[in-house]
Every structure is written in structure tokens, then in C-alpha cells.
Amino acid sequence: MSRVVLTDQEKKEYFKKFLEAIEHAYKTNRLADFILDFYSDAEVASAIKRLEVFKRLNSGHSYARLNKELSVSPITASKVSAALKNSSEKFRMLLEELSQEELPVKQKKESEPSTINDKRSTYLG
């Protein structure tokens, strides 16, 4: 990506468009495809692990437990902890909701053609 820094106005405009793309992908049942094609495998793996660290820190897990269960270094746990402390109340509420129960996941219809490549099978089964 270019090293050109976006202005604050561009950040707001492009972020709004990014959110609209995610919302459209979700509404059209293509969110998994959007995420798996938009982000690299390393970015997806990092994001899902980061979410798990956020959820567990929000639930009171120790850095040592995170290291043991998720192989997260104390430095990474510390960075996520600092981000959690600076996060919005809405975000912390969302983490709480995500930690309390498994949310229903839309199942793929049996009649859909299989287009799963290696990356998709890694994350989608």
C-alpha cells in the first residue's frame, strides 16, 4: 500500500465506505468470502486471534493463561489490554455478549456449489 497518509476527511469517507461494504457483504450472505478474499491469511489469523485475546482479557484471563492457551506473548497481551482500556463501552459490551454465548452462524445451503479453496477450508471447514 502507498505510504501516502490519508487526511482525516479521507479516513472518515473511506471508513464509511468500508463499513458499507461489510454491511452489504453480510446482507448478501457473502461476508466470509469478503473477509477471506480482502485480507491475507496472516491478517485473518491475526484478527481472529486478537478478538479471542480481547474477549478473554475482558473476561479477566491473566497474561500467563493467554500465553499458555493461545501462545500470546506478554507484550501482545499488554498491547491488547491497553487497547481494551481505551475502548468504547459499546465495544466492551459486544465482547461481553460474544463471550457469554455462541452466536448462531448461517449455515451454507447444501445446494450451493462448492467453491471452497484451501484458505476457505481452513476457516470455514
Secondary structure as GFF3:
##gff-version 3
##sequence-region A 1 125
A	DSSP	alpha_helix	8	27	.	.	.	ID=ss1
A	DSSP	alpha_helix	31	38	.	.	.	ID=ss2
A	DSSP	alpha_helix	41	58	.	.	.	ID=ss3
A	DSSP	alpha_helix	63	70	.	.	.	ID=ss4
A	DSSP	alpha_helix	74	85	.	.	.	ID=ss5
A	DSSP	alpha_helix	89	100	.	.	.	ID=ss6
A	DSSP	alpha_helix	118	124	.	.	.	ID=ss7
###
